[in-house]
Amino acid sequence: MRCISQAICVAAMAVAAVSCGDVVRQGRSPSMLVIDTLTGSAGGGHGANAPSGTLFSDVQVILTSPAPCAPERPCPTVFSDSGAVTLRLAMKDASIAPTSNNQVTINRYHVEYVRADGRNVPGVDVPYPFDGAVTGTIAGSATTTLRFELVRHVAKEEAPLVQLIRNPQIISTIANVTFYGRDVVGNEVSVTGSLLIEFGNFGDQ
């Protein structure tokens, strides 16, 4: 019985050591990322391509040009919406100036949509979360702006957004966007920002 207990303890310590190692590696970079701005731009419809802290995402845009679209033959069209983030580097120890070893390269991001009322079932209450790729390096005291897909075409063709085409309802969500990267020596670095997205079938000009 004592041998079994010792084996269990050793196994538990090994698992704990691995877990602690992961935590230490995630947080041991001397540099960190700071989001200066996070904005969204509608792909079509009112306010298209105008960056804002609140994105009015049109689930369907009716185009009357160019050909073959015309006022008598309008084209229902789905546009994806884009995001832009401005990042800068900061040192955990403010008395230390960043070096080339502290620069961070972003390589992917994750978008998750939530609602303030707690109704957060993907595909029912909010669009599905997704991962995307975006690459950029943040170094020294300079800021870097990255552009990425914030709302995918496919999200507007799935529930719950597709129902908004014939439903005047507005779905208000918060998009939490997390950016992941590594510094030059391999330490994992991440940062999360949020913005408001109002989904609906807004009037077309």
Secondary structure, DSSP 8 states (H G I E B T S, - for coil): -HHHHHHHHHHHHHHHHHHHHHHHHHH--SEEEEEEEEEEEBSSSTTBT--BSEEEEES-EEE--STT-BTTB-EEE---EEEEEEEEEEESSTTS---GGG-EEEEEEEEEEE-TTS---BTTTB---EEE---EEE-TT--EEEEEEEE-TGGGGSTTTGGGGS----EEEEEEEEEEEEETT--EEEEEEEEEEEEE-----
